[in-house]
Amino acid sequence: DLSMLQGLSLYSNALTGPIPSTMWTLSMMQGLSLYSNALTGSIPSTVGDLSMLQALELSFNALSGSIPSTIGNLSMLMLLDLSSNALRGSIPSTIGDLSLLQVLYLDSNALKGSIPSTIGDMRIMQYLSLYSNALTGSIPSSIGNLTMLQYLNLDSNALTGSIPSTIGNLRSLQYLFLYSNALRGPIPSAIVHLKALQYLFLYGNALTGPIPTAIGNLTALTWLDVSSNALTGPIPSTIGDLSSLQNLFLDTNALTGRIPASIGNLTALTWLALYLNALTGPIPSIIGDLRSLQRLYLYDNALTGPIPSSIGALTALTTLFLSSNALTGPIPSTIGGLTSMQLMYLYANALAGPIPSTIGNLTALTQLFLYSNALTGPIPS
């Protein structure tokens, strides 16, 4: 008789079969960790009888069935992890009764239906992960009540509607992942209040309108990805205020105008993707200041003018894709300074003059595509 048991950890074994029904009668239980096994069966409604439970970790098993509504009876619960199972049905609205919950992981299941508005009742929540399910409907505006939230991951669902402006209340948020849904409407201007934000992933939606000018306020950002949407307008010059940015993905939208010279301020940048837009004007010569840059993707725009000679300063660059633009002038001889270069695509432009002999310095090069230009002279030996 283990009726006095308060903690049970059987995680990271190869346990199979259902969780014994007797386990749900251990009323003194405070922590139950069975994750990373091969457990099957469902979570019974009697889970709600474990009124002392503070942590329930059942992730990485093969549990099926629905999340019982009695889960809301676990008023002492601070951590609930049911991720990476085969759970179905909807998220019960009673989940909002877990007022002490700080960590909720329901990701990587087959949950359907909408995110209940009662989720906003869990006021001290810090980590909320619902990604990789089949959730529908809109993101409830009550999510703005979770002012202690640091991590919000709703990606890879079928969420619709707009991003609620109340998201701007989440001043402690560091990670915001809403990608691969069907979200519409603009990027809310309130997002610029998230001064602690380090990762902002909104790609793979149907967002429209401009990139907010005040995006430059998010000075803690290290990764910004709003690619594969329907964003319009210019790249705001305030993007140059994101001095901590290491990865910038604005590709596959309908952005217009010039590449702002302020992009040269992003000296920590390792990856810059602006391809598949309608950008015009020249490649700013200040791009040569991005000494940490490893990948530069500007292809499939309407860029004009020469390839700036300053590009030769990008000695960490391994990938340079400038193809399918309207670039003119010669290939600069300074391109020979790109000694880390592996892939160089300059095809489908209007480049003229000879192929510089310095291209022979690129000893790491595996692909060089220069076709469909107006290059002349001999092929350098």
Backbone hydrogen bonds in HBPLUS format (Angstrom, degrees):
<---DONOR---> <-ACCEPTOR-->    atom                        ^
c    i                          cat <-CA-CA->   ^        H-A-AA   ^      H-
h    n   atom  resd res      DA  || num        DHA   H-A  angle D-A-AA Bond
n    s   type  num  typ     dist DA aas  dist angle  dist       angle   num
A0005-LEU N   A0002-LEU O   2.99 MM   3  5.43 167.6  2.01 121.2 124.4     1
A0030-GLN N   A0006-GLN O   2.60 MM  24  5.10 172.5  1.61 135.6 138.2     2
A0031-GLY N   A0006-GLN O   3.07 MM  25  6.54 153.7  2.14 153.5 160.5     3
A0008-LEU N   A0031-GLY O   2.94 MM  23  6.29 155.6  2.00 155.7 163.5     4
A0033-SER N   A0008-LEU O   2.90 MM  25  6.24 171.3  1.90 164.0 166.8     5
A0010-LEU N   A0033-SER O   2.85 MM  23  6.15 163.5  1.87 173.1 177.8     6
A0012-SER N   A0035-TYR O   2.90 MM  23  6.39 151.2  1.98 146.7 156.0     7
A0038-ALA N   A0015-LEU O   2.78 MM  23  5.57 149.0  1.87 157.1 165.1     8
A0040-THR N   A0017-GLY O   2.96 MM  23  5.23 161.1  2.00 114.2 120.5     9
A0023-MET N   A0020-PRO O   2.97 MM   3  5.60 152.8  2.04 115.1 123.0    10
A0024-TRP N   A0021-SER O   3.18 MM   3  5.71 147.6  2.29 110.5 118.0    11
A0025-THR N   A0022-THR O   3.07 MM   3  5.32 160.9  2.11 109.9 113.7    12
A0027-SER N   A0025-THR O   2.90 MM   2  5.56 123.1  2.23 112.3  95.9    13
A0029-MET N   A0026-LEU O   3.01 MM   3  5.66 166.8  2.03 125.1 128.9    14
A0054-GLN N   A0030-GLN O   2.67 MM  24  5.11 170.7  1.68 132.3 135.6    15
A0055-ALA N   A0030-GLN O   3.09 MM  25  6.53 148.4  2.20 152.2 160.6    16
A0032-LEU N   A0055-ALA O   2.97 MM  23  6.24 164.7  1.99 155.4 159.5    17
A0057-GLU N   A0032-LEU O   2.92 MM  25  6.24 172.3  1.92 165.3 167.1    18
A0034-LEU N   A0057-GLU O   2.83 MM  23  6.04 164.7  1.85 173.7 173.6    19
A0036-SER N   A0059-SER O   2.93 MM  23  6.37 149.5  2.03 140.3 149.4    20
A0037-ASN N   A0060-PHE O   3.23 MM  23  6.57 135.3  2.44 141.8 153.5    21
A0062-ALA N   A0039-LEU O   2.81 MM  23  5.58 150.9  1.89 155.9 163.6    22
A0064-SER N   A0041-GLY O   2.88 MM  23  5.76 162.3  1.91 141.9 147.9    23
A0047-VAL N   A0044-PRO O   3.11 MM   3  5.89 164.4  2.14 120.8 123.1    24
A0048-GLY N   A0045-SER O   3.16 MM   3  6.15 166.6  2.18 125.4 127.3    25
A0049-ASP N   A0046-THR O   2.95 MM   3  5.38 165.4  1.98 114.2 118.2    26
A0050-LEU N   A0047-VAL O   3.21 MM   3  5.93 171.0  2.22 120.3 123.0    27
A0051-SER N   A0049-ASP O   2.88 MM   2  5.44 135.6  2.08 104.7  91.3    28
A0053-LEU N   A0050-LEU O   3.03 MM   3  5.57 166.4  2.05 121.8 126.1    29
A0078-MET N   A0054-GLN O   2.72 MM  24  5.20 173.9  1.73 133.2 135.4    30
A0079-LEU N   A0054-GLN O   3.08 MM  25  6.48 150.0  2.17 150.8 158.9    31
A0056-LEU N   A0079-LEU O   2.95 MM  23  6.23 160.7  1.99 151.7 156.9    32
A0081-ASP N   A0056-LEU O   2.93 MM  25  6.29 170.2  1.94 165.2 166.8    33
A0058-LEU N   A0081-ASP O   2.82 MM  23  6.04 166.7  1.84 173.8 175.5    34
A0060-PHE N   A0083-SER O   3.06 MM  23  6.54 143.2  2.20 137.7 148.6    35
A0086-ALA N   A0063-LEU O   2.79 MM  23  5.59 151.6  1.87 159.1 165.5    36
A0088-ARG N   A0065-GLY O   2.78 MM  23  5.56 165.8  1.80 142.5 147.6    37
A0071-ILE N   A0068-PRO O   3.09 MM   3  5.84 163.9  2.12 119.8 122.8    38
A0072-GLY N   A0069-SER O   3.19 MM   3  6.18 171.1  2.20 125.0 126.6    39
A0073-ASN N   A0070-THR O   2.90 MM   3  5.47 167.5  1.91 117.8 121.9    40
A0074-LEU N   A0071-ILE O   3.19 MM   3  5.85 169.1  2.21 118.8 122.2    41
A0075-SER N   A0073-ASN O   2.81 MM   2  5.52 134.5  2.02 109.3  94.8    42
A0077-LEU N   A0074-LEU O   3.03 MM   3  5.54 166.2  2.05 120.9 125.3    43
A0102-GLN N   A0078-MET O   2.80 MM  24  5.23 171.5  1.81 130.5 133.4    44
A0103-VAL N   A0078-MET O   3.12 MM  25  6.48 151.0  2.21 151.2 159.3    45
A0080-LEU N   A0103-VAL O   2.95 MM  23  6.17 162.6  1.98 152.8 158.2    46
A0105-TYR N   A0080-LEU O   2.95 MM  25  6.34 166.4  1.96 160.2 164.4    47
A0082-LEU N   A0105-TYR O   2.86 MM  23  6.07 159.3  1.90 176.4 173.5    48
A0084-SER N   A0107-ASP O   2.95 MM  23  6.42 149.0  2.05 141.4 151.1    49
A0110-ALA N   A0087-LEU O   2.86 MM  23  5.63 150.0  1.95 157.1 164.9    50
A0112-LYS N   A0089-GLY O   2.83 MM  23  5.55 164.1  1.86 137.5 143.0    51
A0095-ILE N   A0092-PRO O   3.07 MM   3  5.83 165.5  2.09 120.3 123.7    52
A0096-GLY N   A0093-SER O   3.15 MM   3  6.13 169.4  2.16 124.7 126.7    53
A0097-ASP N   A0094-THR O   2.91 MM   3  5.47 166.2  1.93 117.0 121.6    54
A0098-LEU N   A0095-ILE O   3.16 MM   3  5.80 168.3  2.17 118.2 121.4    55
A0099-SER N   A0097-ASP O   2.90 MM   2  5.49 132.7  2.13 106.5  92.1    56
A0101-LEU N   A0098-LEU O   3.08 MM   3  5.51 165.7  2.10 117.0 121.3    57
A0126-GLN N   A0102-GLN O   2.76 MM  24  5.12 168.9  1.77 129.7 133.4    58
A0127-TYR N   A0102-GLN O   3.02 MM  25  6.44 157.5  2.08 157.1 163.6    59
A0104-LEU N   A0127-TYR O   2.89 MM  23  6.19 164.5  1.92 160.4 165.4    60
A0129-SER N   A0104-LEU O   2.92 MM  25  6.29 164.4  1.95 166.5 169.0    61
A0106-LEU N   A0129-SER O   2.87 MM  23  6.10 168.0  1.88 177.4 176.9    62
A0108-SER N   A0131-TYR O   2.85 MM  23  6.28 153.5  1.92 148.6 156.9    63
A0134-ALA N   A0111-LEU O   2.82 MM  23  5.61 151.6  1.90 157.7 164.8    64
A0136-THR N   A0113-GLY O   2.91 MM  23  5.42 161.2  1.94 127.7 134.1    65
A0119-ILE N   A0116-PRO O   3.07 MM   3  5.83 164.3  2.10 119.3 122.8    66
A0120-GLY N   A0117-SER O   3.13 MM   3  6.10 171.5  2.13 125.7 127.5    67
A0121-ASP N   A0118-THR O   2.88 MM   3  5.37 166.3  1.90 116.9 120.7    68
A0122-MET N   A0119-ILE O   3.41 MM   3  5.99 170.4  2.42 113.7 116.5    69
A0125-MET N   A0122-MET O   3.15 MM   3  5.73 160.8  2.18 126.3 126.4    70
A0150-GLN N   A0126-GLN O   2.78 MM  24  5.18 169.6  1.79 131.5 135.1    71
A0151-TYR N   A0126-GLN O   3.10 MM  25  6.45 150.8  2.19 155.2 162.9    72
A0128-LEU N   A0151-TYR O   2.95 MM  23  6.11 167.5  1.97 153.2 157.1    73
A0153-ASN N   A0128-LEU O   2.99 MM  25  6.39 159.6  2.03 159.3 164.8    74
A0130-LEU N   A0153-ASN O   2.83 MM  23  6.08 167.7  1.84 174.9 177.1    75
A0132-SER N   A0155-ASP O   3.00 MM  23  6.47 149.0  2.10 143.2 152.7    76
A0158-ALA N   A0135-LEU O   2.84 MM  23  5.61 149.7  1.93 156.2 164.6    77
A0160-THR N   A0137-GLY O   2.86 MM  23  5.40 162.1  1.89 130.5 136.5    78
A0143-ILE N   A0140-PRO O   3.08 MM   3  5.86 166.8  2.10 120.3 123.5    79
A0144-GLY N   A0141-SER O   3.09 MM   3  6.03 171.2  2.10 124.6 127.2    80
A0145-ASN N   A0142-SER O   2.93 MM   3  5.56 167.1  1.95 118.7 122.3    81
A0146-LEU N   A0143-ILE O   3.18 MM   3  5.78 166.8  2.20 116.5 120.5    82
A0147-THR N   A0145-ASN O   2.88 MM   2  5.54 137.8  2.06 104.1  91.8    83
A0149-LEU N   A0146-LEU O   3.00 MM   3  5.55 165.1  2.03 123.3 126.1    84
A0174-GLN N   A0150-GLN O   2.80 MM  24  5.19 170.8  1.81 128.6 131.9    85
A0175-TYR N   A0150-GLN O   3.12 MM  25  6.49 151.5  2.21 150.7 159.1    86
A0152-LEU N   A0175-TYR O   2.98 MM  23  6.09 160.7  2.01 149.6 155.8    87
A0177-PHE N   A0152-LEU O   2.96 MM  25  6.28 167.9  1.97 163.2 166.9    88
A0154-LEU N   A0177-PHE O   2.85 MM  23  6.05 165.4  1.87 176.2 173.4    89
A0156-SER N   A0179-TYR O   2.98 MM  23  6.45 150.2  2.07 145.6 154.8    90
A0182-ALA N   A0159-LEU O   2.83 MM  23  5.57 148.5  1.93 154.5 163.0    91
A0184-ARG N   A0161-GLY O   2.84 MM  23  5.53 165.5  1.86 138.1 143.2    92
A0167-ILE N   A0164-PRO O   3.12 MM   3  5.87 166.4  2.14 118.6 122.2    93
A0168-GLY N   A0165-SER O   3.06 MM   3  5.98 171.0  2.07 124.3 127.2    94
A0169-ASN N   A0166-THR O   2.93 MM   3  5.58 168.1  1.95 119.1 122.4    95
A0170-LEU N   A0167-ILE O   3.19 MM   3  5.75 168.2  2.20 116.7 120.4    96
A0171-ARG N   A0169-ASN O   2.85 MM   2  5.59 136.2  2.04 107.5  94.0    97
A0173-LEU N   A0170-LEU O   3.04 MM   3  5.52 166.5  2.06 119.7 123.9    98
A0198-GLN N   A0174-GLN O   2.77 MM  24  5.09 168.6  1.78 127.9 131.9    99
A0199-TYR N   A0174-GLN O   3.09 MM  25  6.49 157.1  2.14 156.5 163.4   100
A0176-LEU N   A0199-TYR O   2.97 MM  23  6.13 160.9  2.01 154.4 160.7   101
A0201-PHE N   A0176-LEU O   2.98 MM  25  6.31 171.9  1.99 167.6 170.2   102
A0178-LEU N   A0201-PHE O   2.93 MM  23  6.10 169.9  1.94 174.7 174.2   103
A0180-SER N   A0203-TYR O   2.91 MM  23  6.42 150.8  2.00 146.0 155.5   104
A0206-ALA N   A0183-LEU O   2.83 MM  23  5.66 153.3  1.90 159.1 166.1   105
A0208-THR N   A0185-GLY O   2.93 MM  23  5.36 158.1  1.98 120.8 128.1   106
A0191-ILE N   A0188-PRO O   3.05 MM   3  5.75 167.2  2.06 119.8 124.0   107
A0192-VAL N   A0189-SER O   3.16 MM   3  6.04 169.9  2.17 123.1 125.9   108
A0193-HIS N   A0190-ALA O   3.08 MM   3  5.80 166.2  2.10 121.0 123.3   109
A0194-LEU N   A0191-ILE O   3.17 MM   3  5.81 167.4  2.18 119.3 121.9   110
A0195-LYS N   A0193-HIS O   2.88 MM   2  5.56 134.5  2.09 106.5  92.7   111
A0197-LEU N   A0194-LEU O   3.04 MM   3  5.53 165.4  2.06 119.4 124.0   112
A0222-THR N   A0198-GLN O   2.77 MM  24  5.26 174.7  1.78 136.9 137.7   113
A0223-TRP N   A0198-GLN O   3.14 MM  25  6.52 151.7  2.23 161.5 166.8   114
A0200-LEU N   A0223-TRP O   3.00 MM  23  6.29 165.4  2.02 160.9 165.5   115
A0225-ASP N   A0200-LEU O   2.94 MM  25  6.27 167.4  1.96 170.0 169.7   116
A0202-LEU N   A0225-ASP O   2.80 MM  23  6.07 168.9  1.81 170.0 173.9   117
A0204-GLY N   A0227-SER O   3.11 MM  23  6.64 144.0  2.25 139.4 149.1   118
A0230-ALA N   A0207-LEU O   2.81 MM  23  5.58 150.6  1.90 156.1 163.9   119
A0232-THR N   A0209-GLY O   2.96 MM  23  5.32 158.1  2.01 120.4 127.6   120
A0215-ILE N   A0212-PRO O   3.05 MM   3  5.54 154.7  2.11 118.8 120.4   121
A0217-ASN N   A0214-ALA O   2.91 MM   3  5.66 168.8  1.92 122.8 125.7   122
A0218-LEU N   A0215-ILE O   3.10 MM   3  5.87 167.9  2.12 122.4 125.8   123
A0219-THR N   A0217-ASN O   2.87 MM   2  5.52 137.9  2.05 104.5  92.1   124
A0221-LEU N   A0218-LEU O   3.09 MM   3  5.80 168.5  2.11 123.5 126.9   125
A0246-GLN N   A0222-THR O   2.79 MM  24  5.12 168.4  1.81 125.5 129.5   126
A0247-ASN N   A0222-THR O   3.14 MM  25  6.52 147.9  2.25 147.3 156.8   127
A0224-LEU N   A0247-ASN O   3.03 MM  23  6.31 167.2  2.04 161.0 163.3   128
A0249-PHE N   A0224-LEU O   2.91 MM  25  6.22 166.6  1.93 163.0 166.4   129
A0226-VAL N   A0249-PHE O   3.01 MM  23  6.22 158.6  2.06 177.2 170.4   130
A0228-SER N   A0251-ASP O   3.05 MM  23  6.53 145.8  2.17 137.0 147.4   131
A0254-ALA N   A0231-LEU O   2.84 MM  23  5.63 150.6  1.93 157.3 165.4   132
A0256-THR N   A0233-GLY O   2.98 MM  23  5.39 158.7  2.03 120.3 127.3   133
A0239-ILE N   A0236-PRO O   3.06 MM   3  5.81 166.9  2.08 120.1 123.4   134
A0240-GLY N   A0237-SER O   3.11 MM   3  6.05 170.0  2.12 123.7 126.3   135
A0241-ASP N   A0238-THR O   2.89 MM   3  5.44 167.5  1.91 118.5 122.0   136
A0242-LEU N   A0239-ILE O   3.24 MM   3  5.82 168.8  2.25 116.4 119.3   137
A0243-SER N   A0241-ASP O   2.91 MM   2  5.49 135.3  2.11 104.4  91.1   138
A0245-LEU N   A0242-LEU O   3.03 MM   3  5.57 166.9  2.04 122.7 126.8   139
A0270-THR N   A0246-GLN O   2.68 MM  24  5.30 179.2  1.68 139.9 140.2   140
A0271-TRP N   A0246-GLN O   3.23 MM  25  6.63 147.9  2.34 150.9 158.7   141
A0248-LEU N   A0271-TRP O   2.95 MM  23  6.19 166.7  1.97 157.7 161.5   142
A0273-ALA N   A0248-LEU O   2.93 MM  25  6.26 165.3  1.95 167.1 170.3   143
A0250-LEU N   A0273-ALA O   2.89 MM  23  6.06 167.3  1.91 174.7 174.4   144
A0252-THR N   A0275-TYR O   2.90 MM  23  6.33 153.6  1.97 147.2 155.6   145
A0278-ALA N   A0255-LEU O   2.83 MM  23  5.64 152.1  1.91 157.8 165.5   146
A0280-THR N   A0257-GLY O   2.88 MM  23  5.46 162.3  1.91 132.7 138.8   147
A0263-ILE N   A0260-PRO O   3.09 MM   3  5.86 168.1  2.10 119.7 123.2   148
A0264-GLY N   A0261-ALA O   3.03 MM   3  5.97 171.2  2.04 126.0 128.8   149
A0265-ASN N   A0262-SER O   2.92 MM   3  5.60 168.1  1.94 120.0 123.5   150
A0266-LEU N   A0263-ILE O   3.17 MM   3  5.72 166.1  2.19 115.2 119.6   151
A0267-THR N   A0265-ASN O   2.85 MM   2  5.56 137.2  2.04 105.6  92.8   152
A0269-LEU N   A0266-LEU O   3.08 MM   3  5.59 165.9  2.10 120.0 123.7   153
A0294-GLN N   A0270-THR O   2.78 MM  24  5.05 166.3  1.80 123.5 128.3   154
A0295-ARG N   A0270-THR O   3.10 MM  25  6.50 150.3  2.19 148.8 157.9   155
A0272-LEU N   A0295-ARG O   3.02 MM  23  6.29 163.4  2.05 155.8 160.8   156
A0297-TYR N   A0272-LEU O   2.89 MM  25  6.20 169.9  1.90 167.8 170.0   157
A0274-LEU N   A0297-TYR O   2.85 MM  23  6.02 171.4  1.86 173.9 172.6   158
A0276-LEU N   A0299-TYR O   3.07 MM  23  6.59 149.1  2.17 146.0 155.5   159
A0302-ALA N   A0279-LEU O   2.81 MM  23  5.58 149.3  1.90 155.8 164.2   160
A0304-THR N   A0281-GLY O   2.94 MM  23  5.26 160.1  1.98 120.3 126.9   161
A0287-ILE N   A0284-PRO O   3.04 MM   3  5.85 164.6  2.06 121.3 125.1   162
A0288-GLY N   A0285-SER O   3.16 MM   3  6.15 175.4  2.16 125.3 126.8   163
A0289-ASP N   A0286-ILE O   2.87 MM   3  5.62 168.9  1.88 123.3 126.3   164
A0290-LEU N   A0287-ILE O   3.15 MM   3  5.74 168.7  2.16 118.1 121.3   165
A0291-ARG N   A0289-ASP O   2.91 MM   2  5.52 135.1  2.12 104.9  91.6   166
A0293-LEU N   A0290-LEU O   3.03 MM   3  5.56 165.4  2.05 120.2 124.9   167
A0318-THR N   A0294-GLN O   2.72 MM  24  5.30 169.2  1.73 137.0 139.2   168
A0319-THR N   A0294-GLN O   3.18 MM  25  6.55 151.4  2.26 153.9 160.7   169
A0296-LEU N   A0319-THR O   2.99 MM  23  6.16 161.1  2.02 149.7 155.4   170
A0321-PHE N   A0296-LEU O   2.97 MM  25  6.29 172.8  1.98 170.0 172.1   171
A0298-LEU N   A0321-PHE O   2.89 MM  23  6.02 168.3  1.90 171.3 173.8   172
A0300-ASP N   A0323-SER O   3.04 MM  23  6.53 147.8  2.15 143.1 152.5   173
A0326-ALA N   A0303-LEU O   2.79 MM  23  5.54 148.1  1.89 155.0 163.7   174
A0328-THR N   A0305-GLY O   2.90 MM  23  5.27 159.0  1.95 120.4 127.4   175
A0311-ILE N   A0308-PRO O   3.09 MM   3  5.83 168.6  2.10 119.9 123.3   176
A0312-GLY N   A0309-SER O   3.18 MM   3  6.11 172.0  2.19 125.2 127.1   177
A0313-ALA N   A0310-SER O   3.01 MM   3  5.74 169.8  2.02 121.7 124.9   178
A0314-LEU N   A0311-ILE O   3.15 MM   3  5.76 169.3  2.16 119.2 122.2   179
A0315-THR N   A0313-ALA O   2.91 MM   2  5.56 135.2  2.11 105.5  92.0   180
A0317-LEU N   A0314-LEU O   3.06 MM   3  5.56 164.3  2.08 118.0 123.0   181
A0342-GLN N   A0318-THR O   2.78 MM  24  5.08 167.0  1.79 128.1 131.0   182
A0343-LEU N   A0318-THR O   3.05 MM  25  6.46 162.4  2.09 157.4 163.1   183
A0320-LEU N   A0343-LEU O   2.90 MM  23  6.26 162.3  1.93 160.9 166.8   184
A0345-TYR N   A0320-LEU O   2.86 MM  25  6.26 165.4  1.88 161.7 166.5   185
A0322-LEU N   A0345-TYR O   2.86 MM  23  6.05 163.2  1.89 171.9 174.8   186
A0324-SER N   A0347-TYR O   3.00 MM  23  6.51 147.8  2.10 142.6 152.6   187
A0350-ALA N   A0327-LEU O   2.78 MM  23  5.53 148.0  1.88 153.9 163.0   188
A0352-ALA N   A0329-GLY O   2.91 MM  23  5.33 159.9  1.95 122.5 129.3   189
A0335-ILE N   A0332-PRO O   3.07 MM   3  5.80 166.6  2.09 118.8 122.7   190
A0336-GLY N   A0333-SER O   3.13 MM   3  6.12 174.7  2.13 125.9 127.5   191
A0337-GLY N   A0334-THR O   2.85 MM   3  5.65 169.3  1.87 125.4 128.2   192
A0338-LEU N   A0335-ILE O   3.17 MM   3  5.75 169.3  2.18 118.2 120.8   193
A0339-THR N   A0337-GLY O   2.91 MM   2  5.51 137.2  2.10 103.5  91.0   194
A0341-MET N   A0338-LEU O   3.03 MM   3  5.51 165.4  2.06 119.7 124.0   195
A0366-THR N   A0342-GLN O   2.75 MM  24  5.21 171.9  1.75 135.0 137.7   196
A0367-GLN N   A0342-GLN O   3.12 MM  25  6.53 154.2  2.19 160.0 165.3   197
A0344-MET N   A0367-GLN O   2.96 MM  23  6.19 164.7  1.98 154.2 159.2   198
A0369-PHE N   A0344-MET O   3.00 MM  25  6.42 164.9  2.02 162.3 167.2   199
A0346-LEU N   A0369-PHE O   2.89 MM  23  6.04 163.0  1.92 168.5 173.0   200
A0348-ALA N   A0371-TYR O   2.98 MM  23  6.50 150.0  2.07 145.5 154.9   201
A0349-ASN N   A0372-SER O   3.25 MM  23  6.63 133.5  2.48 141.7 154.0   202
A0374-ALA N   A0351-LEU O   2.70 MM  23  5.52 150.6  1.78 157.6 165.7   203
A0376-THR N   A0353-GLY O   2.88 MM  23  5.20 161.1  1.92 118.9 125.3   204
A0359-ILE N   A0356-PRO O   3.16 MM   3  5.90 166.8  2.18 117.7 121.4   205
A0360-GLY N   A0357-SER O   3.07 MM   3  6.00 171.9  2.07 125.1 127.7   206
A0361-ASN N   A0358-THR O   2.89 MM   3  5.56 168.7  1.90 119.7 123.5   207
A0362-LEU N   A0359-ILE O   3.24 MM   3  5.75 165.9  2.26 113.0 117.3   208
A0363-THR N   A0361-ASN O   2.88 MM   2  5.61 134.0  2.09 108.1  93.9   209
A0365-LEU N   A0362-LEU O   3.09 MM   3  5.53 164.8  2.11 116.8 121.1   210
